[in-house]
Amino acid sequence: MDSATTDRGQAHAARLAPYVEPHLARRRDGITHPVHDFLFTYYSFSPSKLMTWEPGWPASGTPLLLAKHQDMIRSTLSLLRATASRPAQFGCFGLHEWAMVYQADETRHPQPLRLGGAATDTVVESHRITCSHFDAFRFFTPPATPLNSLQPGRDDRAAYEQPACLHGTMDLYKHAFRLWPLVGSDLVADAFELAWEVRITDMRAAPYDLTGVRLDPGGDPWSPIRIETPEGKQEYAAAQRTYAERARPLRSRLVDACESLIE
């Protein structure tokens, strides 16, 4: 390994260490984190791979791996192109997380609901639910499912994905790491850091009371985005616009990477 590669690898590891090392320490101690664990559990890329720098094809990866991933590359490219072609929508206000606990006896996280169960249900019932992301929609409670004005399915993601969706933006990280090391680690890390910020916003707008939770990497305290209020809706939509702008070049880089990998 030449010195330039070593330097790139060390810089990459140092960049991601503030995110990865606290997670590994919590995992060793059996401590869960309601916000950050999502980036290491639902998104199943291992911390060791995330911390390992690879330049991308053709310098990393193998012809066998490239051939094996052709179907995934093509389906990912189709989804990315479809998402980029669609106008951004800023009216969902993060209500997918509220629909996941609507009329539920048990919630997805042990933390209490910020407004309580009855008031949380009222928020859901008093809004138009417009979730376009299947992997969020599939976790709606049964009573909430018919309240969604869209009915995305597992096999028609490209017909629904839109560029302002927070979960769609987080999924750029998934699309990148699933093709690693054919897709280089710099793009994976860029997508990871954006997904990290988006996940924090996603949970700040969720119905849970996370008082006392500290957020990596700076130790900032959790605070809610009160999307049940006009001010909270404005804050959420403004964050969506910022993330959509930041996601656009990442999506474009992923499109370019997929195009270059198609045999």
Backbone as CSV, one residue per row, in Angstrom:
resi,resn,N_x,N_y,N_z,CA_x,CA_y,CA_z,C_x,C_y,C_z
1,MET,0.853,-1.191,0.000,0.000,0.000,0.000,0.891,1.245,0.000
2,ASP,0.662,2.152,-0.964,1.515,3.332,-1.039,1.108,4.359,0.011
3,SER,1.978,5.370,0.185,1.762,6.343,1.252,0.509,7.174,1.026
4,ALA,0.202,7.467,-0.249,-0.997,8.260,-0.537,-2.259,7.507,-0.117
5,THR,-2.293,6.200,-0.401,-3.437,5.388,0.005,-3.540,5.312,1.512
6,THR,-2.398,5.156,2.170,-2.393,5.123,3.637,-2.921,6.422,4.209
7,ASP,-2.488,7.536,3.640,-2.949,8.842,4.119,-4.449,8.995,3.925
8,ARG,-4.945,8.573,2.770,-6.381,8.670,2.515,-7.155,7.811,3.504
9,GLY,-6.651,6.617,3.767,-7.312,5.735,4.714,-7.330,6.309,6.118
10,GLN,-6.236,6.904,6.546,-6.185,7.495,7.883,-7.112,8.697,7.988
11,ALA,-7.146,9.518,6.953,-8.033,10.687,6.968,-9.493,10.259,6.993
12,HIS,-9.811,9.205,6.245,-11.177,8.685,6.206,-11.595,8.173,7.579
13,ALA,-10.723,7.394,8.217,-11.033,6.853,9.539,-11.188,7.966,10.564
14,ALA,-10.343,8.973,10.489,-10.436,10.096,11.426,-11.725,10.883,11.215
15,ARG,-12.160,10.984,9.987,-13.403,11.697,9.674,-14.605,11.014,10.313
16,LEU,-14.645,9.682,10.274,-15.824,8.952,10.723,-15.754,8.508,12.184
17,ALA,-14.576,8.573,12.768,-14.421,8.124,14.150,-15.376,8.816,15.127
18,PRO,-15.644,10.124,15.013,-16.564,10.755,15.978,-17.982,10.197,15.942
19,TYR,-18.353,9.547,14.857,-19.663,8.917,14.764,-19.606,7.446,15.207
20,VAL,-18.567,6.765,14.752,-18.499,5.318,14.936,-18.051,4.933,16.340
21,GLU,-17.044,5.613,16.873,-16.488,5.198,18.158,-17.494,5.293,19.312
22,PRO,-18.306,6.358,19.416,-19.315,6.350,20.487,-20.315,5.214,20.341
23,HIS,-20.675,4.878,19.099,-21.590,3.750,18.888,-20.967,2.450,19.363
24,LEU,-19.704,2.220,19.029,-19.043,0.984,19.443,-18.917,0.915,20.965
25,ALA,-18.649,2.063,21.596,-18.552,2.081,23.057,-19.896,1.741,23.691
26,ARG,-20.973,2.317,23.153,-22.308,1.986,23.684,-22.629,0.518,23.462
27,ARG,-22.277,0.018,22.293,-22.577,-1.393,21.997,-21.843,-2.319,22.957
28,ARG,-20.588,-2.008,23.277,-19.832,-2.820,24.241,-20.500,-2.790,25.614
29,ASP,-21.100,-1.659,25.955,-21.723,-1.508,27.268,-23.198,-1.901,27.283
30,GLY,-23.715,-2.353,26.148,-25.113,-2.761,26.073,-26.088,-1.605,26.163
31,ILE,-25.671,-0.425,25.700,-26.509,0.778,25.767,-27.050,1.074,24.372
32,THR,-28.343,1.293,24.277,-28.951,1.641,22.997,-29.114,3.156,22.887
33,HIS,-29.209,3.617,21.656,-29.441,5.040,21.408,-30.624,5.148,20.449
34,PRO,-31.682,5.860,20.817,-32.902,5.862,20.009,-32.773,6.582,18.671
35,VAL,-31.731,7.384,18.516,-31.546,8.130,17.266,-30.462,7.489,16.411
36,HIS,-29.283,7.297,16.983,-28.119,6.933,16.175,-28.018,5.462,15.823
37,ASP,-28.594,4.570,16.615,-28.462,3.141,16.311,-29.007,2.806,14.930
38,PHE,-29.994,3.562,14.476,-30.620,3.345,13.171,-29.585,3.286,12.052
39,LEU,-28.557,4.124,12.145,-27.543,4.171,11.086,-26.635,2.949,11.095
40,PHE,-26.706,2.129,12.153,-25.848,0.958,12.255,-26.636,-0.348,12.322
41,THR,-27.938,-0.278,12.466,-28.751,-1.496,12.577,-29.688,-1.623,11.380
42,TYR,-30.585,-0.653,11.206,-31.456,-0.689,10.032,-30.600,-0.628,8.766
43,TYR,-29.631,0.267,8.757,-28.624,0.280,7.690,-27.486,-0.621,8.143
44,SER,-27.327,-1.732,7.461,-26.555,-2.847,8.009,-25.096,-2.869,7.561
45,PHE,-24.538,-1.738,7.194,-23.135,-1.662,6.828,-22.309,-1.671,8.111
46,SER,-21.357,-2.561,8.213,-20.624,-2.714,9.466,-19.720,-1.516,9.730
47,PRO,-19.523,-1.172,10.995,-18.602,-0.071,11.310,-17.207,-0.279,10.744
48,SER,-16.720,-1.520,10.739,-15.365,-1.754,10.231,-15.271,-1.447,8.741
49,LYS,-16.298,-1.812,7.986,-16.290,-1.487,6.559,-16.442,0.013,6.346
50,LEU,-17.300,0.636,7.136,-17.483,2.075,7.011,-16.176,2.820,7.251
51,MET,-15.368,2.326,8.168,-14.115,2.994,8.508,-12.979,2.650,7.548
52,THR,-13.194,1.690,6.662,-12.154,1.255,5.731,-12.267,2.034,4.425
53,TRP,-11.194,2.667,4.024,-11.224,3.463,2.790,-10.902,2.606,1.579
54,GLU,-11.756,2.696,0.575,-11.531,2.063,-0.719,-11.739,3.116,-1.803
55,PRO,-10.904,3.106,-2.844,-11.005,4.158,-3.866,-12.183,4.004,-4.809
56,GLY,-12.700,2.798,-4.962,-13.760,2.563,-5.936,-13.227,1.921,-7.197
57,TRP,-14.166,1.399,-7.994,-13.813,0.685,-9.229,-13.098,1.624,-10.204
58,PRO,-12.063,1.133,-10.894,-11.566,-0.251,-10.948,-10.437,-0.549,-9.962
59,ALA,-10.072,0.451,-9.131,-8.972,0.220,-8.197,-9.371,-0.713,-7.063
60,SER,-10.657,-0.776,-6.730,-11.122,-1.699,-5.692,-12.346,-2.443,-6.199
61,GLY,-12.575,-3.619,-5.639,-13.607,-4.502,-6.161,-12.996,-5.465,-7.159
62,THR,-13.808,-6.440,-7.593,-13.335,-7.464,-8.521,-14.313,-7.587,-9.685
63,PRO,-13.859,-8.103,-10.815,-14.793,-8.350,-11.916,-15.948,-9.262,-11.517
64,LEU,-15.681,-10.239,-10.658,-16.744,-11.134,-10.209,-17.789,-10.367,-9.416
65,LEU,-17.350,-9.497,-8.513,-18.284,-8.690,-7.725,-19.075,-7.748,-8.627
66,LEU,-18.394,-7.169,-9.597,-19.067,-6.274,-10.536,-20.159,-7.013,-11.294
67,ALA,-19.849,-8.210,-11.772,-20.844,-8.988,-12.499,-22.005,-9.398,-11.594
68,LYS,-21.693,-9.762,-10.353,-22.716,-10.183,-9.405,-23.703,-9.066,-9.107
69,HIS,-23.238,-7.828,-9.111,-24.060,-6.691,-8.709,-24.771,-5.995,-9.870
70,GLN,-24.696,-6.545,-11.069,-25.265,-5.829,-12.214,-26.758,-5.532,-12.057
71,ASP,-27.536,-6.489,-11.586,-28.972,-6.252,-11.411,-29.214,-5.154,-10.377
72,MET,-28.478,-5.185,-9.274,-28.635,-4.169,-8.242,-28.235,-2.793,-8.773
73,ILE,-27.156,-2.757,-9.535,-26.700,-1.481,-10.101,-27.782,-0.893,-10.999
74,ARG,-28.377,-1.712,-11.848,-29.393,-1.220,-12.778,-30.666,-0.775,-12.048
75,SER,-31.093,-1.533,-11.053,-32.299,-1.149,-10.326,-32.055,0.113,-9.495
76,THR,-30.865,0.233,-8.918,-30.523,1.443,-8.169,-30.489,2.644,-9.080
77,LEU,-29.884,2.494,-10.241,-29.823,3.593,-11.205,-31.218,4.023,-11.631
78,SER,-32.094,3.063,-11.878,-33.465,3.393,-12.274,-34.171,4.186,-11.184
79,LEU,-34.008,3.767,-9.931,-34.647,4.464,-8.817,-34.080,5.870,-8.648
80,LEU,-32.775,6.004,-8.721,-32.149,7.322,-8.562,-32.593,8.279,-9.658
81,ARG,-32.643,7.799,-10.881,-33.079,8.662,-11.989,-34.531,9.074,-11.817
82,ALA,-35.375,8.141,-11.433,-36.790,8.452,-11.251,-36.982,9.480,-10.148
83,THR,-36.263,9.312,-9.046,-36.377,10.248,-7.935,-35.933,11.639,-8.351
84,ALA,-34.808,11.717,-9.055,-34.278,13.017,-9.480,-35.208,13.725,-10.454
85,SER,-35.999,12.965,-11.207,-36.869,13.562,-12.231,-38.152,14.142,-11.660
86,ARG,-38.425,13.837,-10.393,-39.710,14.201,-9.799,-39.571,15.481,-8.985
87,PRO,-40.574,16.365,-9.002,-40.491,17.585,-8.195,-40.513,17.261,-6.705
88,ALA,-39.751,18.039,-5.935,-39.714,17.837,-4.482,-41.028,18.270,-3.850
89,GLN,-41.481,17.483,-2.886,-42.717,17.772,-2.157,-42.380,18.047,-0.691
90,PHE,-42.908,19.141,-0.154,-42.523,19.579,1.184,-43.704,19.613,2.149
91,GLY,-44.722,18.789,1.926,-45.918,18.859,2.749,-46.185,17.652,3.622
92,CYS,-45.191,16.778,3.804,-45.454,15.573,4.608,-45.271,15.820,6.097
93,PHE,-44.379,16.766,6.455,-44.150,17.193,7.841,-43.734,16.060,8.780
94,GLY,-43.142,15.016,8.228,-42.641,13.948,9.080,-43.710,13.134,9.766
95,LEU,-44.921,13.150,9.237,-46.022,12.449,9.903,-45.939,10.930,9.777
96,HIS,-44.994,10.434,8.993,-44.827,8.981,8.914,-44.513,8.388,10.286
97,GLU,-43.679,9.076,11.068,-43.351,8.554,12.403,-44.576,8.553,13.312
98,TRP,-45.450,9.520,13.131,-46.671,9.572,13.932,-47.626,8.455,13.518
99,ALA,-47.679,8.177,12.213,-48.545,7.102,11.731,-48.065,5.731,12.197
100,MET,-46.782,5.627,12.536,-46.249,4.356,13.022,-46.696,4.041,14.452
101,VAL,-47.223,5.041,15.162,-47.681,4.806,16.536,-49.175,5.086,16.687
102,TYR,-49.864,5.317,15.584,-51.283,5.666,15.626,-52.111,4.518,16.205
103,GLN,-52.855,4.821,17.257,-53.717,3.834,17.924,-52.968,2.553,18.288
104,ALA,-51.709,2.716,18.678,-50.875,1.547,18.981,-50.830,1.293,20.479
105,ASP,-50.876,0.028,20.853,-50.702,-0.350,22.254,-49.236,-0.293,22.659
106,GLU,-48.340,-0.591,21.707,-46.906,-0.529,21.941,-46.270,0.289,20.829
107,THR,-45.222,1.035,21.150,-44.545,1.866,20.167,-43.200,1.260,19.799
108,ARG,-42.572,1.812,18.770,-41.322,1.276,18.256,-40.132,1.597,19.147
109,HIS,-40.264,2.586,20.016,-39.194,2.968,20.933,-39.752,2.981,22.355
110,PRO,-38.917,2.731,23.351,-39.415,2.694,24.730,-39.729,4.070,25.310
111,GLN,-39.252,5.130,24.659,-39.503,6.469,25.174,-40.989,6.818,25.069
112,PRO,-41.493,7.637,25.993,-42.919,8.006,25.947,-43.221,8.930,24.781
113,LEU,-44.500,9.005,24.431,-44.936,9.939,23.402,-45.023,11.340,24.007
114,ARG,-44.511,12.301,23.270,-44.409,13.673,23.775,-45.766,14.256,24.137
115,LEU,-46.805,13.941,23.355,-48.143,14.473,23.599,-49.071,13.464,24.253
116,GLY,-48.591,12.263,24.485,-49.474,11.206,24.952,-50.187,10.545,23.791
117,GLY,-50.761,9.374,24.032,-51.373,8.593,22.963,-52.557,9.257,22.304
118,ALA,-53.509,9.756,23.082,-54.732,10.320,22.511,-54.433,11.561,21.677
119,ALA,-53.585,12.448,22.183,-53.267,13.670,21.444,-52.442,13.369,20.197
120,THR,-51.588,12.344,20.289,-50.828,11.931,19.107,-51.770,11.427,18.022
121,ASP,-52.754,10.630,18.406,-53.742,10.150,17.439,-54.497,11.317,16.808
122,THR,-54.803,12.322,17.596,-55.521,13.489,17.072,-54.700,14.221,16.026
123,VAL,-53.376,14.322,16.247,-52.508,14.955,15.245,-52.588,14.196,13.928
124,VAL,-52.518,12.874,13.995,-52.600,12.072,12.774,-53.942,12.290,12.082
125,GLU,-55.004,12.271,12.827,-56.352,12.381,12.255,-56.647,13.767,11.688
126,SER,-55.932,14.772,12.152,-56.210,16.142,11.718,-55.311,16.600,10.577
127,HIS,-54.484,15.707,10.051,-53.587,16.047,8.952,-53.794,15.099,7.774
128,ARG,-53.411,15.569,6.618,-53.379,14.715,5.420,-52.035,14.010,5.398
129,ILE,-52.039,12.698,5.405,-50.821,11.904,5.416,-50.422,11.619,3.964
130,THR,-49.181,11.960,3.619,-48.741,11.839,2.221,-47.375,11.177,2.141
131,CYS,-47.197,10.043,2.775,-45.905,9.368,2.786,-45.687,8.639,1.461
132,SER,-44.579,8.950,0.795,-44.270,8.355,-0.507,-43.222,7.250,-0.424
133,HIS,-42.704,6.995,0.764,-41.562,6.088,0.908,-42.027,4.748,1.471
134,PHE,-41.906,3.699,0.680,-42.435,2.405,1.092,-41.828,1.920,2.398
135,ASP,-40.522,2.103,2.585,-39.874,1.563,3.769,-40.211,2.340,5.032
136,ALA,-40.891,3.468,4.910,-41.529,4.098,6.071,-42.991,3.662,6.148
137,PHE,-43.659,3.672,5.016,-45.079,3.331,4.965,-45.349,1.927,5.497
138,ARG,-44.439,0.996,5.264,-44.684,-0.386,5.678,-44.718,-0.561,7.199
139,PHE,-44.266,0.456,7.941,-44.316,0.397,9.399,-45.511,1.141,9.987
140,PHE,-46.382,1.672,9.137,-47.608,2.286,9.650,-48.412,1.228,10.407
141,THR,-49.102,1.660,11.459,-50.011,0.734,12.125,-51.178,0.419,11.189
142,PRO,-51.840,-0.718,11.367,-52.971,-1.053,10.487,-54.038,0.033,10.405
143,PRO,-54.406,0.713,11.511,-55.412,1.768,11.367,-54.902,2.982,10.582
144,ALA,-53.583,3.184,10.554,-53.026,4.345,9.855,-52.847,4.103,8.363
145,THR,-52.691,2.851,7.965,-52.385,2.545,6.566,-53.386,3.153,5.592
146,PRO,-54.695,3.015,5.796,-55.633,3.597,4.830,-55.711,5.126,4.890
147,LEU,-55.114,5.734,5.912,-55.127,7.197,6.007,-54.115,7.840,5.078
148,ASN,-53.151,7.045,4.597,-52.138,7.602,3.700,-52.747,7.827,2.317
149,SER,-52.567,9.022,1.775,-53.143,9.326,0.461,-52.413,8.599,-0.658
150,LEU,-51.218,8.076,-0.382,-50.456,7.282,-1.333,-50.341,5.866,-0.793
151,GLN,-50.201,4.915,-1.684,-50.074,3.519,-1.278,-48.857,2.901,-1.971
152,PRO,-47.644,3.371,-1.624,-46.445,2.812,-2.269,-46.262,1.352,-1.915
153,GLY,-45.721,0.591,-2.855,-45.493,-0.828,-2.649,-44.028,-1.183,-2.744
154,ARG,-43.711,-2.406,-2.367,-42.318,-2.869,-2.345,-41.680,-2.813,-3.725
155,ASP,-42.453,-3.093,-4.756,-41.882,-3.219,-6.090,-42.119,-2.000,-6.983
156,ASP,-42.670,-0.924,-6.419,-42.923,0.259,-7.265,-42.328,1.524,-6.658
157,ARG,-41.196,1.368,-5.987,-40.548,2.514,-5.362,-40.278,3.631,-6.366
158,ALA,-39.848,3.261,-7.574,-39.498,4.273,-8.567,-40.699,5.110,-8.996
159,ALA,-41.905,4.634,-8.725,-43.104,5.384,-9.087,-43.490,6.408,-8.027
160,TYR,-42.849,6.355,-6.851,-43.264,7.209,-5.743,-42.143,8.073,-5.152
161,GLU,-40.911,7.598,-5.184,-39.832,8.307,-4.493,-39.703,9.742,-4.996
162,GLN,-39.527,10.673,-4.042,-39.368,12.084,-4.424,-38.232,12.698,-3.604
163,PRO,-37.543,13.698,-4.164,-36.247,14.112,-3.621,-36.277,14.870,-2.305
164,ALA,-37.455,15.259,-1.797,-37.499,15.934,-0.496,-37.745,14.972,0.656
165,CYS,-37.993,13.721,0.364,-38.282,12.730,1.400,-37.028,12.483,2.243
166,LEU,-37.150,12.636,3.559,-35.994,12.436,4.421,-35.484,11.002,4.353
167,HIS,-36.397,10.034,4.298,-35.951,8.645,4.236,-35.318,8.332,2.880
168,GLY,-35.809,8.942,1.835,-35.172,8.783,0.538,-33.764,9.338,0.531
169,THR,-33.561,10.459,1.213,-32.224,11.029,1.317,-31.315,10.143,2.148
170,MET,-31.811,9.636,3.266,-30.993,8.704,4.053,-30.634,7.470,3.242
171,ASP,-31.517,7.033,2.373,-31.263,5.832,1.581,-30.124,6.008,0.572
172,LEU,-29.715,7.237,0.306,-28.539,7.415,-0.548,-27.334,6.717,0.078
173,TYR,-27.273,6.741,1.394,-26.213,6.004,2.092,-26.345,4.507,1.817
174,LYS,-27.553,3.979,1.901,-27.769,2.553,1.628,-27.357,2.198,0.206
175,HIS,-27.775,3.015,-0.754,-27.438,2.726,-2.147,-25.924,2.716,-2.350
176,ALA,-25.225,3.626,-1.666,-23.768,3.699,-1.822,-23.078,2.499,-1.186
177,PHE,-23.447,2.168,0.071,-22.684,1.093,0.728,-23.024,-0.275,0.159
178,ARG,-24.204,-0.446,-0.404,-24.522,-1.744,-0.997,-23.629,-2.049,-2.204
179,LEU,-23.079,-1.003,-2.806,-22.207,-1.179,-3.965,-20.737,-0.987,-3.622
180,TRP,-20.433,-0.810,-2.350,-19.038,-0.705,-1.905,-18.364,-2.065,-2.001
181,PRO,-17.112,-2.192,-2.387,-16.141,-1.135,-2.687,-16.102,-0.705,-4.149
182,LEU,-17.074,-1.185,-4.959,-17.135,-0.692,-6.334,-17.403,0.805,-6.340
183,VAL,-18.283,1.243,-5.444,-18.445,2.665,-5.153,-17.465,3.000,-4.039
184,GLY,-16.698,4.048,-4.230,-15.633,4.362,-3.295,-16.119,4.888,-1.957
185,SER,-15.239,4.836,-0.978,-15.576,5.196,0.389,-15.837,6.681,0.580
186,ASP,-15.289,7.529,-0.263,-15.548,8.970,-0.122,-17.029,9.259,-0.328
187,LEU,-17.629,8.645,-1.336,-19.052,8.845,-1.591,-19.894,8.202,-0.484
188,VAL,-19.477,7.035,-0.019,-20.185,6.396,1.090,-20.163,7.296,2.318
189,ALA,-19.011,7.876,2.628,-18.885,8.731,3.807,-19.705,10.004,3.661
190,ASP,-19.712,10.597,2.476,-20.520,11.799,2.255,-22.000,11.498,2.476
191,ALA,-22.455,10.353,1.960,-23.858,9.974,2.128,-24.161,9.634,3.583
192,PHE,-23.216,9.019,4.271,-23.402,8.682,5.680,-23.562,9.940,6.525
193,GLU,-22.716,10.926,6.316,-22.786,12.141,7.128,-24.096,12.890,6.900
194,LEU,-24.565,12.917,5.657,-25.859,13.546,5.417,-26.973,12.730,6.059
195,ALA,-26.918,11.419,5.935,-27.938,10.567,6.556,-27.956,10.759,8.068
196,TRP,-26.800,10.963,8.670,-26.715,11.177,10.111,-27.510,12.413,10.512
197,GLU,-27.307,13.506,9.793,-28.027,14.743,10.104,-29.527,14.591,9.855
198,VAL,-29.870,13.930,8.766,-31.282,13.739,8.434,-31.973,12.875,9.485
199,ARG,-31.286,11.850,9.950,-31.872,10.987,10.983,-32.175,11.788,12.250
200,ILE,-31.310,12.688,12.635,-31.564,13.518,13.806,-32.825,14.355,13.600
201,THR,-32.946,14.970,12.434,-34.137,15.763,12.145,-35.384,14.885,12.124
202,ASP,-35.265,13.703,11.538,-36.386,12.764,11.471,-36.920,12.466,12.867
203,MET,-36.018,12.226,13.808,-36.453,11.887,15.163,-36.827,13.124,15.979
204,ARG,-36.270,14.265,15.650,-36.713,15.494,16.323,-38.168,15.802,15.973
205,ALA,-38.587,15.409,14.760,-39.969,15.653,14.332,-40.908,14.517,14.711
206,ALA,-40.371,13.443,15.249,-41.185,12.286,15.632,-41.965,12.589,16.909
207,PRO,-42.943,11.756,17.248,-43.789,12.040,18.411,-43.174,11.688,19.757
208,TYR,-41.954,11.140,19.763,-41.365,10.670,21.014,-40.786,11.818,21.839
209,ASP,-40.824,11.651,23.142,-40.169,12.558,24.068,-38.785,11.993,24.375
210,LEU,-37.758,12.575,23.800,-36.387,12.096,23.973,-35.596,13.015,24.895
211,THR,-36.274,13.652,25.828,-35.609,14.527,26.781,-34.468,13.790,27.479
212,GLY,-33.305,14.419,27.514,-32.134,13.822,28.142,-31.209,13.120,27.175
213,VAL,-31.665,12.861,25.943,-30.823,12.202,24.951,-29.795,13.197,24.424
214,ARG,-28.568,12.759,24.335,-27.493,13.572,23.777,-27.118,13.036,22.393
215,LEU,-26.810,13.946,21.499,-26.603,13.595,20.103,-25.121,13.662,19.746
216,ASP,-24.613,12.589,19.148,-23.250,12.576,18.629,-23.211,13.395,17.339
217,PRO,-22.078,13.942,16.924,-20.793,13.809,17.617,-20.503,14.913,18.636
218,GLY,-21.363,15.920,18.753,-21.038,17.056,19.609,-21.635,17.022,20.995
219,GLY,-22.475,16.026,21.286,-23.104,15.952,22.593,-24.245,16.929,22.794
220,ASP,-24.799,17.423,21.685,-25.896,18.389,21.787,-27.144,17.722,22.344
221,PRO,-27.949,18.448,23.128,-29.182,17.867,23.655,-30.258,17.773,22.588
222,TRP,-31.076,16.725,22.655,-32.220,16.595,21.759,-33.237,17.693,22.037
223,SER,-33.841,18.192,20.995,-34.962,19.128,21.125,-35.971,18.798,20.040
224,PRO,-37.271,18.946,20.311,-38.275,18.530,19.328,-38.519,19.580,18.254
225,ILE,-38.894,19.107,17.067,-39.526,19.963,16.053,-41.020,19.699,16.196
226,ARG,-41.747,20.669,16.678,-43.159,20.471,17.019,-44.015,20.634,15.757
227,ILE,-44.031,19.565,14.960,-44.710,19.653,13.663,-46.221,19.780,13.795
228,GLU,-46.732,19.639,14.998,-48.170,19.846,15.207,-48.526,21.330,15.252
229,THR,-47.506,22.208,15.213,-47.720,23.655,15.229,-47.306,24.258,13.893
230,PRO,-47.828,25.442,13.528,-47.405,26.094,12.285,-45.895,26.366,12.266
231,GLU,-45.339,26.765,13.408,-43.910,27.059,13.461,-43.082,25.792,13.245
232,GLY,-43.544,24.688,13.819,-42.838,23.428,13.629,-42.892,22.947,12.194
233,LYS,-44.023,23.132,11.557,-44.132,22.759,10.145,-43.158,23.568,9.297
234,GLN,-43.043,24.857,9.574,-42.110,25.692,8.827,-40.672,25.239,9.042
235,GLU,-40.340,24.903,10.291,-38.986,24.434,10.584,-38.692,23.126,9.860
236,TYR,-39.649,22.220,9.853,-39.445,20.923,9.195,-39.287,21.104,7.686
237,ALA,-40.158,21.904,7.077,-40.091,22.105,5.631,-38.790,22.796,5.236
238,ALA,-38.314,23.713,6.063,-37.047,24.384,5.768,-35.896,23.379,5.806
239,ALA,-35.929,22.479,6.788,-34.895,21.445,6.843,-34.971,20.541,5.621
240,GLN,-36.182,20.178,5.212,-36.349,19.360,4.002,-35.709,20.024,2.792
241,ARG,-35.934,21.316,2.639,-35.369,22.032,1.491,-33.845,21.999,1.526
242,THR,-33.280,22.203,2.702,-31.827,22.159,2.830,-31.276,20.792,2.473
243,TYR,-31.909,19.745,3.004,-31.415,18.400,2.735,-31.624,18.003,1.273
244,ALA,-32.713,18.440,0.674,-32.939,18.128,-0.742,-31.843,18.745,-1.606
245,GLU,-31.430,19.965,-1.262,-30.357,20.616,-2.016,-29.036,19.885,-1.818
246,ARG,-28.769,19.460,-0.609,-27.519,18.756,-0.335,-27.520,17.351,-0.929
247,ALA,-28.694,16.743,-1.035,-28.786,15.390,-1.586,-28.619,15.373,-3.096
248,ARG,-28.974,16.481,-3.749,-28.970,16.474,-5.220,-27.602,16.084,-5.792
249,PRO,-26.492,16.718,-5.384,-25.205,16.306,-5.963,-24.783,14.898,-5.573
250,LEU,-25.166,14.449,-4.382,-24.855,13.066,-4.005,-25.594,12.080,-4.897
251,ARG,-26.863,12.363,-5.139,-27.636,11.489,-6.024,-27.021,11.476,-7.417
252,SER,-26.586,12.636,-7.886,-25.961,12.722,-9.198,-24.657,11.923,-9.245
253,ARG,-23.873,12.007,-8.188,-22.625,11.229,-8.141,-22.912,9.732,-8.133
254,LEU,-23.976,9.331,-7.444,-24.342,7.912,-7.444,-24.817,7.463,-8.816
255,VAL,-25.573,8.325,-9.487,-25.990,8.012,-10.861,-24.755,7.825,-11.747
256,ASP,-23.814,8.733,-11.654,-22.588,8.607,-12.462,-21.840,7.315,-12.135
257,ALA,-21.779,6.982,-10.836,-21.078,5.766,-10.439,-21.765,4.525,-11.000
258,CYS,-23.092,4.494,-10.912,-23.828,3.342,-11.438,-23.665,3.228,-12.947
259,GLU,-23.737,4.358,-13.633,-23.569,4.325,-15.094,-22.202,3.774,-15.456
260,SER,-21.185,4.150,-14.713,-19.829,3.673,-15.031,-19.648,2.201,-14.705
261,LEU,-20.510,1.658,-13.836,-20.368,0.257,-13.423,-21.184,-0.705,-14.279
262,ILE,-22.073,-0.181,-15.114,-22.879,-1.070,-15.956,-22.004,-1.609,-17.072
263,GLU,-21.956,-2.931,-17.149,-21.096,-3.555,-18.153,-21.658,-3.366,-19.555
